[in-house]
Amino acid sequence: MPLYLSWWDQDSGVADNLLRLACRPGAPLLTEGQLVLATEVEHGEFPAAVLHAIAAGRTQYNEIKDYIRAEPARTLDRLVELRLAERMTPVTDTARSRRRVYRIADNFLAFYLGVLSRFRAEIERGLGKALLPVLIDSLDDHLGAPWEEAFREHLRRLAVGGTLGPDVVAVGSYWSAGGQDEIDAVVLAGRDRRPVLVGEAKWARTADGHRLAGVLRQKAHALRAAAPPAIPAGSDGSEGTDGTDDPGSVRLSLCAREEVRDAPPGTLVVTAADIFS
């Protein structure tokens, strides 16, 4: 277990932990972030700059290039090799897909660069307690992406156990060429890599399953339109995304931290209790 996880007091709330660990000069998480950058990121202006760009939401190659005002190809390859960054493509695409985005691979480094470092100077000047509410709001926004990845990891474990059906070959995210349709999790099965499950994860205590299922069905329909042979229709001629166990359908999965209300029958509901059990 990373040392910084052992610092978190499970008996205290988020505000108390952040006040102690992040919101005072020389706080442990501030020091740890600087230490990670100094010891794990290679020297030179580009590696750190590329990581800052990704953490700031510049996740596409051209966005990173514009941010650092230099060609980032070699730096990105090296950061991926060091497992500090991850190169992602839609799960339905091949490795040569041009629809690539990058993310910070380490959750702590993503938190430090994406959230904490922007407040570091004022915390060191003693303003930590005053800006704590803003830090908490920023953390809440930041946790959406790690929560989605935790959801995908849970689906991978279920796939290994056979819960998602036979011949699962991949679990990942999907987004369309224009970025209009994003699906947090798509499970592919068989040699033809056909989608058998689509999932949506919300970083919220509760979620409206009926509403989310409707949106997810529309996204699954767009996925079918982008790759017609990939998603067979249900055996009854339906869209095949109704949350049922029909072998010809694409199952739905909905995820929230504590509860998903009114999920359609057959939907795989996932909560934090499932993910961290």
N, C-alpha and C positions, 0 to 999 in steps of 0.2 A: 504494500500500500504506500503511495506517495506520502512523504512526510507532511505535506500541507493538509492532507485529509485528516490526519491525526490531531491537528490543531482545532478542528471544528468541534465545538461542544454540543452534543446532541440534545442536552437538556436545556439549552438556551435557544432563544429565537434567532431569526435571521438578523434582525437589527443589532442585537447584542453581540453576535459573532462578528459581524462586519465592523462594528465600532471598535472591537478589540483587535481584530486581525488586519483591518485595512484602513481605518479612519484616524490614525494618529501617526505622527512623524516616526519613521523607522519601523512601521508595523510589519509583522511577519510576511504578509502576502505581498506588500510592496517590495520588500527585500528579496523575496523568493522570485518574483517576476524579473527583477534586474539580474539575479543570479542565473536564471535560466537563459536569458538573452546573452549573458556574458560567457557562459560555459558551453551551451549547446548550439548556438548560432555562430556560424563562421564569421571571422572578421571581414571587414569591407563594408562599404555603404549599401550595397544592393541587397544582401540577405535580409537584414533587419527592415529595410525599406519595403521589400516585397511582402514580408509578413505583416507589416503595418498596413499596407495597401489592402491585403486580403481581409484583415480584421476590420477595416473600415468599410467593407462592403464592395470593394473593387475585386470581384471574383473572376472576371473574364480576362483573357490574355491582353486584349487591347486596353482594357481599363487599367490593368497593372502597369502596362507599358507607359501609358499616359501619366500615371501617378508618379513613377520613378524617373520618367523621361530618359529611358534607356531600354534596350532589348533585354527582357527578363528570362529568355528561354533557358539559358544555362543555369541561372540561379534557381528557377523553378524546378528544373530537373534535379538539382542538388538538394533542395529542400524536401522534395518528394523522397529522394533516396535516404535522407536522414530522418524521414517520418515526422518532419515538422509541418509539412503541408501535404495535402491529399488532392490528387487530380481526380475529378469526378465526371462521369458521363451518364446520360440516361441509361437505366438498366436495360432498356430494349436495344440500345445501340452497340456497335462493335467498339473495340478498344481504339480504333482509328477515327472515331467520330470527331467531327469538328465542334460538336456541342459540348465543349469542355468548360468546367468551372473549377475553381480551387477553393479549398477551405483549410483553416488551421486544424491540423490533425489532433493536437493535444488540447484537451478541454481547458486545462488551467491556463496555458499560454493564450488560448482564444479569449478567455475571460480577462486576463491581464491586459492584453493588447487592445481588445475590443471595448472594454468597460473601464477597468481600473486605471490604466495609464493616463487616460484623458483627465483624471482628477488628481493625479499624483502631485503636481506642483502645488496645488492649493492645499492638499492634505499636509504636505511637508511644511506649509506656512501656518498650519494650525487650524484650518477651516474644516477639518474632517467631520466633526459632529454636526455642523450646520448643513453640510451637503449630503449627509447620510440618506435622507429621503430620496434625493435625486439619484443617488447610487443604487438604491433598492429598486426604483422604477426602471433604471437602465438594466439592472440585472434581470428583472422580469422579462424585458424585451429580448435580452440576449439568450435566455434559456430555451427559446422556441426551437432553435436548430439542434442543440444537444438532446433535447427531448425527442425530437423526430428520429435522431440516430439511435437513441436508446430503444425506441419503438421498433426500428428495423432490426436491431440486435436481438430483441425479444422474438421477433418473427423468425429469425434465423435459428434460434434455439428450438422453437416449435417445429420448424421444418426438419431439423435433425431428428427430433423425436417422432416424426411422422404425423404430427397433428394437422399439417396443412395439405396432406395427401401425398401421393407417390411422386417420385422423379423431380423434386424441386431442384432447380439448377442455379437460381440466382434470386437474391432479394436486394432491391435498391430503390432509389427514387427515380422519378420520371418528370421531364418537362418538355413541352413542345418547342418547336424551332423559334416561335415568336415569344415564348415564355408565358403565354396566356394560361395554359393548362399545366399545373404542377400537381403531382401526386406524391405524397410523402413516402409511400411504400407500394411497390409492385412486386408480386411474387411470380416468377416464371417457372414453368415445368416442362419437361420433355425435351427431346432433341429439337423440336421446332420452337422451343422457348416461348410457349404460349402463356399469357397471363392467366393465373388461376385465382388471384386475390389482389384487390386494391385497397389501400388503407389510408386513413387520415388521422393525424395526431394533433391534438390541441393542448397547448400549455395553459390549461385552465382547470380549476377544481372540478367543474361539471361541464357537460356539453349536451346540446340538444341533438340526440341521435337521429331523429326524424329529419331535421333540417340538414345535418351533415351528410346523411345518406343520399338525399336528393342531389346535393352538390357533387358528391363523389360519383354518382351514377352519370351525371353529365360529363365529368372528366373522363370516366371510363369510356363513354361513347366517343369522345374526342380522340382517345387513345386508339380505339378501333378504327376510326376514320383515318388516322395517320398510318395505320398498318392493318389494312383490311383482313388479311389472312390470319392475323395473330390471335384474335379473340373470337371464338365461335359463338354464335347465338345460342340461347337456351334451346333445349330440345323441344320446347313448346312454341318456338318461334319468337320468344320474347327477347328483350335486349340482353338477357343473360347477366344482369347486374342487380338482381333483386335481393341479394343476401341469402338466398336459399341454398340448400345443399345439392341442387341439381348438378350432376356431373358435367353438364355442358355450360354451366354458368360461371361467372366470375364472382367470387365471394367478396363481401365487404368486411372491412375491419375498421373499427372506430376506437380512438384512444383519448382518454382524459386522465387527469391526475387521480381523481377520486370516483367519479361516476359518469356514465353515459346514459342519459335518460331517453326512453322511447326509441331504442334502437330497433330496426326492423327484425323480424324473426330470421334466425340463421346468421345474423351478424356476429363476427368475432369481436367481442368487447374486451378492451385491454385497459388496465389502470396501473398506477404506480405499484400497487400491491402485487400485481402479476409480474411486472418488470423486475422488481427488486426482491422477489421471493426466493 
